[in-house]
Amino acid sequence: METNISLRAGTVSGTFLSILPNILSEDIAKTIILAVVGATASFMVSLLLKWLTKSKNK
């Protein structure tokens, strides 16, 4: 089956435009805050693990 780029673009843009009115601004703010918290926690855990493995190798 041959894929048509305009069909794919239409499907993606239609899906996006149908979801857009249902997204509230509070949800966007909550998502941004959760992403920042998750990235910070991941960074801290990475630093902790790096420090633990460095002190263990000495």
Phi and psi restraints in degrees (value plus and minus 20) as a CYANA .aco file:
   2 GLU   PHI    -107.7   -67.7
   2 GLU   PSI     110.4   150.4
   3 THR   PHI    -108.7   -68.7
   3 THR   PSI     117.1   157.1
   4 ASN   PHI    -123.8   -83.8
   4 ASN   PSI     105.2   145.2
   5 ILE   PHI     -85.7   -45.7
   5 ILE   PSI     -55.1   -15.1
   6 SER   PHI     -91.0   -51.0
   6 SER   PSI     -52.9   -12.9
   7 LEU   PHI     -86.6   -46.6
   7 LEU   PSI     -63.8   -23.8
   8 ARG   PHI     -84.3   -44.3
   8 ARG   PSI     -64.7   -24.7
   9 ALA   PHI     -83.5   -43.5
   9 ALA   PSI     -60.6   -20.6
  10 GLY   PHI     -84.8   -44.8
  10 GLY   PSI     -60.6   -20.6
  11 THR   PHI     -86.0   -46.0
  11 THR   PSI     -65.3   -25.3
  12 VAL   PHI     -85.6   -45.6
  12 VAL   PSI     -65.7   -25.7
  13 SER   PHI     -88.8   -48.8
  13 SER   PSI     -55.9   -15.9
  14 GLY   PHI     -85.0   -45.0
  14 GLY   PSI     -61.7   -21.7
  15 THR   PHI     -83.5   -43.5
  15 THR   PSI     -64.5   -24.5
  16 PHE   PHI     -81.5   -41.5
  16 PHE   PSI     -65.9   -25.9
  17 LEU   PHI     -89.3   -49.3
  17 LEU   PSI     -46.4    -6.4
  18 SER   PHI     -99.6   -59.6
  18 SER   PSI     -45.8    -5.8
  19 ILE   PHI    -104.3   -64.3
  19 ILE   PSI     -51.8   -11.8
  20 LEU   PHI     -73.0   -33.0
  20 LEU   PSI     -66.0   -26.0
  21 PRO   PHI     -87.6   -47.6
  21 PRO   PSI     -39.7     0.3
  22 ASN   PHI    -106.2   -66.2
  22 ASN   PSI     -29.6    10.4
  23 ILE   PHI    -108.5   -68.5
  23 ILE   PSI     101.2   141.2
  24 LEU   PHI    -109.4   -69.4
  24 LEU   PSI     135.1   175.1
  25 SER   PHI     -85.0   -45.0
  25 SER   PSI     -49.9    -9.9
  26 GLU   PHI     -85.0   -45.0
  26 GLU   PSI     -56.7   -16.7
  27 ASP   PHI     -85.4   -45.4
  27 ASP   PSI     -59.2   -19.2
  28 ILE   PHI     -85.8   -45.8
  28 ILE   PSI     -64.5   -24.5
  29 ALA   PHI     -83.2   -43.2
  29 ALA   PSI     -62.2   -22.2
  30 LYS   PHI     -83.1   -43.1
  30 LYS   PSI     -60.8   -20.8
  31 THR   PHI     -84.4   -44.4
  31 THR   PSI     -62.1   -22.1
  32 ILE   PHI     -84.0   -44.0
  32 ILE   PSI     -63.6   -23.6
  33 ILE   PHI     -84.2   -44.2
  33 ILE   PSI     -64.0   -24.0
  34 LEU   PHI     -85.1   -45.1
  34 LEU   PSI     -55.4   -15.4
  35 ALA   PHI     -86.4   -46.4
  35 ALA   PSI     -60.9   -20.9
  36 VAL   PHI     -85.5   -45.5
  36 VAL   PSI     -64.1   -24.1
  37 VAL   PHI     -82.9   -42.9
  37 VAL   PSI     -63.0   -23.0
  38 GLY   PHI     -84.9   -44.9
  38 GLY   PSI     -62.1   -22.1
  39 ALA   PHI     -86.1   -46.1
  39 ALA   PSI     -60.2   -20.2
  40 THR   PHI     -85.5   -45.5
  40 THR   PSI     -64.1   -24.1
  41 ALA   PHI     -83.2   -43.2
  41 ALA   PSI     -62.1   -22.1
  42 SER   PHI     -82.7   -42.7
  42 SER   PSI     -62.5   -22.5
  43 PHE   PHI     -83.5   -43.5
  43 PHE   PSI     -63.1   -23.1
  44 MET   PHI     -84.5   -44.5
  44 MET   PSI     -61.5   -21.5
  45 VAL   PHI     -85.4   -45.4
  45 VAL   PSI     -58.9   -18.9
  46 SER   PHI     -82.4   -42.4
  46 SER   PSI     -63.9   -23.9
  47 LEU   PHI     -83.0   -43.0
  47 LEU   PSI     -62.3   -22.3
  48 LEU   PHI     -82.5   -42.5
  48 LEU   PSI     -65.6   -25.6
  49 LEU   PHI     -86.2   -46.2
  49 LEU   PSI     -57.7   -17.7
  50 LYS   PHI     -84.0   -44.0
  50 LYS   PSI     -62.2   -22.2
  51 TRP   PHI     -85.8   -45.8
  51 TRP   PSI     -62.1   -22.1
  52 LEU   PHI     -84.7   -44.7
  52 LEU   PSI     -62.1   -22.1
  53 THR   PHI     -92.7   -52.7
  53 THR   PSI     -50.7   -10.7
  54 LYS   PHI     -88.6   -48.6
  54 LYS   PSI     -63.9   -23.9
  55 SER   PHI     -92.2   -52.2
  55 SER   PSI     -46.5    -6.5
  56 LYS   PHI     -93.6   -53.6
  56 LYS   PSI     -52.0   -12.0
  57 ASN   PHI     -97.5   -57.5
  57 ASN   PSI     -36.1     3.9
